Structures are given as structure tokens and as C-alpha cells.
């Protein structure tokens, strides 16, 4: 939860996700959802050996 709180305070896709969800579902639900998404990102980074920038490009369908 601490890493998620820091991540949603910085500009990026996780902060955008948190902002959209907090307006619809409330801040506490958005925090949990963003933490879960961040955990999923960390899992994929460790599994595939990618860094965060490569992972975000891959998830967005961009070529990097």
C-alpha cells in the first residue's frame, strides 16, 4: 500500500487509473485496486525481466 500511495502521487498510468476509479468508486476502493494493479505489474516485470517503461509500452500496445 505504501508503494502504491507513492506511485499514484506521480504522473503516469497508475495515477490516471487511480483518479478515474476514485471518482467512481471512492478513494479506499481505488487504493486497493491500484495496489493490486501495481502488484500485478511487479509480477510481470519479475517474470519477463522487463523494466517498468518496457512493461507500460507493452501493455499499451506500443513498440518500444
N, CA, C and O of each residue as an XYZ file, in Angstrom:
256
protein
N       0.818     -1.193      0.000
C       0.000      0.000      0.000
C       0.864      1.259      0.000
O       0.492      2.262     -0.609
N       2.002      1.218      0.671
C       2.860      2.399      0.706
C       3.425      2.707     -0.673
O       3.457      3.867     -1.083
N       3.864      1.693     -1.383
C       4.409      1.905     -2.731
C       3.316      2.413     -3.663
O       3.568      3.246     -4.534
N       2.135      1.919     -3.478
C       1.010      2.354     -4.307
C       0.686      3.818     -4.035
O       0.424      4.580     -4.966
N       0.701      4.204     -2.789
C       0.405      5.601     -2.442
C       1.413      6.538     -3.086
O       1.053      7.617     -3.558
N       2.669      6.127     -3.105
C       3.700      6.929     -3.749
C       3.496      6.949     -5.267
O       3.642      7.993     -5.903
N       3.163      5.805     -5.837
C       3.017      5.698     -7.297
C       1.835      6.513     -7.817
O       1.920      7.085     -8.904
N       0.753      6.578     -7.078
C      -0.405      7.332     -7.566
C      -0.219      8.837     -7.381
O      -0.998      9.627     -7.913
N       0.794      9.232     -6.641
C       1.083     10.649     -6.480
C       1.939     11.224     -7.602
O       2.133     12.437     -7.683
N       2.447     10.357     -8.460
C       3.285     10.772     -9.587
C       2.496     10.636    -10.880
O       1.626      9.771    -10.975
N       2.775     11.464    -11.873
C       2.067     11.322    -13.151
C       2.400      9.991    -13.817
O       3.553      9.558    -13.810
N       1.406      9.355    -14.382
C       1.613      8.093    -15.078
C       0.325      7.306    -15.180
O      -0.723      7.762    -14.724
N       0.395      6.130    -15.773
C      -0.815      5.352    -15.998
C      -1.482      4.879    -14.705
O      -2.707      4.779    -14.642
N      -0.691      4.592    -13.683
C      -1.284      4.149    -12.419
C      -2.022      5.294    -11.732
O      -3.078      5.080    -11.136
N      -1.484      6.490    -11.808
C      -2.161      7.661    -11.233
C      -3.443      7.969    -11.997
O      -4.450      8.347    -11.396
N      -3.410      7.810    -13.312
C      -4.613      8.018    -14.117
C      -5.696      7.014    -13.748
O      -6.865      7.372    -13.604
N      -5.298      5.755    -13.595
C      -6.231      4.701    -13.207
C      -6.853      5.006    -11.844
O      -8.065      4.888    -11.659
N      -6.003      5.398    -10.897
C      -6.482      5.719     -9.555
C      -7.463      6.895     -9.591
O      -8.500      6.860     -8.928
N      -7.139      7.920    -10.354
C      -8.010      9.093    -10.443
C      -9.382      8.754    -11.005
O     -10.403      9.195    -10.477
N      -9.404      7.972    -12.075
C     -10.688      7.577    -12.674
C     -11.515      6.749    -11.703
O     -12.714      6.973    -11.535
N     -10.849      5.783    -11.062
C     -11.585      4.883    -10.175
C     -12.034      5.583     -8.897
O     -13.116      5.290     -8.389
N     -11.230      6.498     -8.369
C     -11.603      7.169     -7.124
C     -12.828      8.060     -7.320
O     -13.624      8.232     -6.397
N     -12.978      8.620     -8.505
C     -14.174      9.428     -8.771
C     -15.432      8.565     -8.831
O     -16.510      9.011     -8.439
N     -15.300      7.342     -9.315
C     -16.477      6.480     -9.455
C     -16.780      5.660     -8.204
O     -17.937      5.533     -7.804
N     -15.716      5.094     -7.577
C     -15.920      4.125     -6.502
C     -15.500      4.596     -5.122
O     -15.833      3.954     -4.125
N     -14.783      5.691     -5.046
C     -14.292      6.166     -3.755
C     -12.808      5.896     -3.596
O     -12.243      5.028     -4.262
N     -12.188      6.652     -2.705
C     -10.737      6.585     -2.564
C     -10.233      5.272     -1.985
O      -9.197      4.770     -2.420
N     -10.941      4.704     -1.015
C     -10.436      3.471     -0.394
C     -10.469      2.304     -1.373
O      -9.532      1.507     -1.410
N     -11.522      2.192     -2.158
C     -11.601      1.128     -3.154
C     -10.556      1.347     -4.235
O      -9.950      0.388     -4.713
N     -10.339      2.591     -4.625
C      -9.352      2.901     -5.650
C      -7.939      2.579     -5.176
O      -7.116      2.118     -5.967
N      -7.645      2.813     -3.900
C      -6.324      2.486     -3.359
C      -6.053      0.996     -3.451
O      -4.968      0.586     -3.862
N      -7.027      0.187     -3.073
C      -6.857     -1.261     -3.104
C      -6.695     -1.748     -4.544
O      -5.844     -2.593     -4.822
N      -7.499     -1.224     -5.447
C      -7.415     -1.625     -6.849
C      -6.073     -1.218     -7.460
O      -5.483     -1.988     -8.218
N      -5.587     -0.021     -7.140
C      -4.302      0.435     -7.663
C      -3.158     -0.389     -7.079
O      -2.191     -0.685     -7.782
N      -3.253     -0.762     -5.810
C      -2.225     -1.601     -5.196
C      -2.195     -2.976     -5.853
O      -1.124     -3.536     -6.087
N      -3.365     -3.511     -6.146
C      -3.419     -4.805     -6.830
C      -2.813     -4.700     -8.227
O      -2.069     -5.587     -8.647
N      -3.123     -3.633     -8.943
C      -2.577     -3.435    -10.283
C      -1.060     -3.282    -10.221
O      -0.349     -3.825    -11.067
N      -0.559     -2.548     -9.227
C       0.878     -2.382     -9.069
C       1.539     -3.732     -8.771
O       2.608     -4.029     -9.304
N       0.916     -4.537     -7.933
C       1.438     -5.876     -7.651
C       1.487     -6.740     -8.896
O       2.434     -7.502     -9.090
N       0.480     -6.627     -9.734
C       0.464     -7.365    -10.991
C       1.590     -6.894    -11.898
O       2.254     -7.707    -12.541
N       1.810     -5.569    -11.953
C       2.911     -5.031    -12.752
C       4.251     -5.584    -12.265
O       5.092     -5.980    -13.072
N       4.449     -5.612    -10.951
C       5.712     -6.121    -10.392
C       5.891     -7.591    -10.744
O       6.995     -8.014    -11.088
N       4.822     -8.370    -10.662
C       4.892     -9.789    -11.021
C       5.343     -9.962    -12.476
O       6.247    -10.748    -12.761
N       4.706     -9.220    -13.396
C       5.068     -9.333    -14.812
C       6.497     -8.862    -15.065
O       7.198     -9.437    -15.897
N       6.934     -7.826    -14.358
C       8.303     -7.341    -14.520
C       9.304     -8.398    -14.089
O      10.306     -8.613    -14.770
N       9.049     -9.058    -12.972
C       9.954    -10.099    -12.495
C       9.906    -11.330    -13.392
O      10.939    -11.939    -13.669
N       8.721    -11.692    -13.841
C       8.559    -12.878    -14.677
C       9.243    -12.711    -16.030
O       9.911    -13.625    -16.512
N       9.073    -11.536    -16.642
C       9.562    -11.328    -18.001
C      10.914    -10.625    -18.068
O      11.504    -10.528    -19.143
N      11.405    -10.142    -16.948
C      12.691     -9.459    -16.926
C      12.657     -8.097    -17.610
O      13.656     -7.673    -18.191
N      11.515     -7.404    -17.546
C      11.372     -6.089    -18.167
C      11.425     -5.010    -17.091
O      11.159     -5.273    -15.918
N      11.773     -3.790    -17.504
C      11.660     -2.687    -16.561
C      10.282     -2.050    -16.714
O       9.506     -2.438    -17.588
N       9.987     -1.083    -15.873
C       8.635     -0.500    -15.837
C       8.267      0.164    -17.162
O       7.141      0.012    -17.634
N       9.193      0.890    -17.760
C       8.918      1.567    -19.030
C       8.584      0.586    -20.139
O       7.650      0.809    -20.909
N       9.341     -0.496    -20.223
C       9.063     -1.527    -21.233
C       7.715     -2.183    -20.986
O       6.976     -2.467    -21.928
N       7.397     -2.423    -19.726
C       6.131     -3.067    -19.388
C       4.946     -2.187    -19.777
O       3.975     -2.681    -20.349
N       5.012     -0.903    -19.477
C       3.915      0.005    -19.809
C       3.745      0.108    -21.320
O       2.620      0.117    -21.821
N       4.856      0.187    -22.048
C       4.762      0.210    -23.517
C       4.112     -1.061    -24.027
O       3.275     -1.006    -24.928
N       4.481     -2.206    -23.470
C       3.908     -3.480    -23.894
C       2.411     -3.536    -23.586
O       1.622     -3.966    -24.426
N       2.022     -3.107    -22.395
C       0.609     -3.147    -22.017
C      -0.227     -2.186    -22.843
O      -1.404     -2.449    -23.089
N       0.360     -1.074    -23.275
C      -0.357     -0.104    -24.107
C      -0.342     -0.487    -25.583
O      -0.981      0.179    -26.397
N       0.380     -1.552    -25.941
C       0.433     -1.983    -27.330
C       1.370     -1.169    -28.192
O       1.265     -1.177    -29.419
N       2.296     -0.460    -27.543
C       3.261      0.347    -28.291
C       4.506     -0.459    -28.568
O       4.811     -1.419    -27.860
N       5.214     -0.069    -29.590
C       6.501     -0.707    -29.867
C       7.580      0.152    -29.260
O       7.564      1.375    -29.399
N       8.516     -0.482    -28.588
C       9.486      0.316    -27.900
C      10.855      0.136    -28.316
O      11.754      0.782    -27.778
